Amino acid sequence: MKRHLLNKSLLLALLLITLAGLAQTTPDAGSKVQIGLLKYKGGGDWYSGARALTNLISFMRTNTNVQFMPEPVAVEPGSVQLFAYPILFINGHGNVFFTPEEVENLRKYFAAGGFLFANDDYGMDPSFRRELKKILPGSAWIDLPFAHPIYHTFFDFPNGCPKIHEHDKLPAQGLGLFYDGVMVCFYDYQSDLCDGWEDESVHGDPLEKRQAATKMGTNVILHALSRGVN
């Protein structure tokens, strides 16, 4: 199955990565990548990661050559606007639910080359896995090996996904979901990268943890954008 880039912004971002080798550049405004914040149903707090995600975007705007719009935009999973965003972010503490129409739209989004970055802020996991199974019933979560490119795209994480918050005191995992042989979703589980992107005053995390979370988030986003380069 041939996969297509979602839009011109993503194509230009990929060209910048390929030609500039992630060096600092100042491309025109038309090349800016917009990240979507998935506004799901079910009662979970889909909006809870908006400020943290904005902080991550700010870091990437300063430290990579890819030009991002400064803030994410909320988008509903059943909307045609979904396809304007090469990357979606989902976060929360509660229930996630997709209608049959939303399930079909998200499946088409993945088929078109879209990518979902998922963060369990503690409490989202059971419903999130259930709903992703509806979208890709033939796919299973894979615990990504430490040698996977996502851990070495821009910053080096030789021990895989960093542990930011304790939650159930289980090891942090970076899980991948694949469609047609291509990873379409990265899920940081028992890690909570999103909390590490928050201002220091929110959780009081030490600088080392906040830097690890931000750098790992950057790896995920850049890996998602670079999947279609080769």
SULCOR-V511667 format. One record per backbone hydrogen bond with DSSP energy under -0.5 kcal/mol. CO is the residue of the C=O (numbers start at 0). NH is the residue of the N-H. Records with the same first field share a line. If there is no record, write none. Layout:
BEGIN
CO = NH / NH
END
This chain:
BEGIN
6 = 10
7 = 11
8 = 12
9 = 13
10 = 14
11 = 15
12 = 16
13 = 17
14 = 18
15 = 19 / 21
16 = 20
19 = 22
27 = 30
28 = 31
32 = 68
33 = 86
34 = 72
35 = 37 / 88
36 = 74
37 = 39
40 = 96
43 = 45
44 = 47
45 = 48
46 = 49
48 = 52
49 = 53
50 = 54
51 = 55
52 = 56
53 = 57
54 = 58
55 = 59
56 = 60
57 = 61
58 = 62
59 = 63
65 = 67
66 = 32
72 = 36
74 = 38
75 = 78
78 = 81
79 = 82
80 = 83
81 = 84
83 = 85
85 = 114
86 = 35
87 = 116
88 = 37
89 = 118
91 = 120 / 123
94 = 43
96 = 40
98 = 102
99 = 103
100 = 104
101 = 105
102 = 106
103 = 107
104 = 108
105 = 109
106 = 110
107 = 111
108 = 113
109 = 112
114 = 87
115 = 117 / 185
116 = 89
117 = 187
118 = 91 / 120
123 = 127
124 = 128
125 = 129
126 = 130
127 = 131
128 = 132
129 = 133
130 = 134
131 = 135
135 = 138
141 = 143 / 175
144 = 147
147 = 150
148 = 151 / 152
150 = 156
154 = 153 / 156
156 = 159
161 = 163
165 = 168 / 169
172 = 174 / 188
173 = 143
174 = 186
175 = 141
176 = 183 / 184
178 = 181
181 = 178
183 = 115
184 = 176
185 = 117 / 187
186 = 174 / 188
187 = 119
188 = 172
190 = 163 / 164
191 = 194 / 195
192 = 195 / 196
193 = 196
194 = 197
198 = 201 / 202
199 = 203
205 = 209
206 = 210
207 = 211
208 = 212
209 = 213
210 = 214
211 = 215
212 = 216
213 = 217
214 = 218
215 = 219
216 = 220
217 = 221
218 = 222
219 = 223
220 = 224
221 = 225
222 = 226
223 = 226
225 = 228
END
